[in-house]
Amino acid sequence: MSNKILRIQEVTELTGLSRATIWRKERAGIFPIRKQLGLNSVGWLESDVQQWLTNLPNFKHHKEAL
């Protein structure tokens, strides 16, 4: 896995989550914690985000449930 730093736009594109949802999940301890890069910039390790995506549960929808 890569240790590239992802900025918020890349994280939202990769996960499909909004900024607010990422923030809520991060505060709840269910999303990787951002890294402080400078006074006004943060990022996430790509490997952390990819691992989070890999560990998401797979939900199967039955035709009857839709």
C-alpha positions in Angstrom: 0.0 0.0 0.0 1.0 3.5 -0.7 1.8 6.1 2.0 0.8 9.0 -0.2 -0.9 11.8 1.6 -4.5 12.4 0.4 -6.2 15.8 0.7 -9.9 16.1 1.5 -11.0 16.3 -2.1 -9.2 13.0 -2.9 -10.7 11.4 0.2 -14.2 12.4 -0.7 -13.8 11.1 -4.2 -12.3 7.8 -3.1 -14.8 7.1 -0.4 -17.9 8.8 -1.8 -18.5 10.5 1.6 -19.1 14.1 2.2 -16.7 16.3 4.2 -19.2 16.5 7.0 -19.6 12.7 7.1 -15.9 12.1 7.1 -15.6 14.6 10.0 -18.4 12.8 12.0 -17.0 9.4 11.4 -13.5 10.5 12.3 -14.8 12.0 15.6 -16.7 8.8 16.3 -13.5 6.8 15.9 -14.7 4.9 12.8 -12.6 6.7 10.1 -8.9 7.2 10.0 -7.6 10.3 11.8 -6.2 13.1 9.7 -2.6 14.1 9.9 -1.7 17.7 10.5 0.6 18.8 7.6 0.9 22.4 8.5 -0.9 25.2 10.2 -3.8 25.2 7.7 -3.5 21.8 6.0 -4.4 18.2 6.8 -4.3 14.9 5.0 -4.9 11.2 5.4 -2.5 8.4 4.6 -3.7 6.6 1.5 -3.0 3.3 3.1 -5.2 4.1 6.1 -8.1 5.1 3.9 -7.7 2.0 1.6 -7.6 -0.2 4.7 -10.8 1.4 6.0 -12.5 0.8 2.6 -11.3 -2.8 2.6 -12.7 -3.4 6.1 -16.2 -2.1 5.3 -18.9 -4.7 5.7 -20.4 -6.1 2.5 -24.2 -5.6 2.5 -26.2 -7.8 0.3 -29.6 -6.6 -0.8 -32.3 -9.0 -1.5 -34.8 -8.2 -4.2 -37.6 -8.6 -1.7 -36.1 -6.0 0.6 -36.0 -3.4 -2.2 
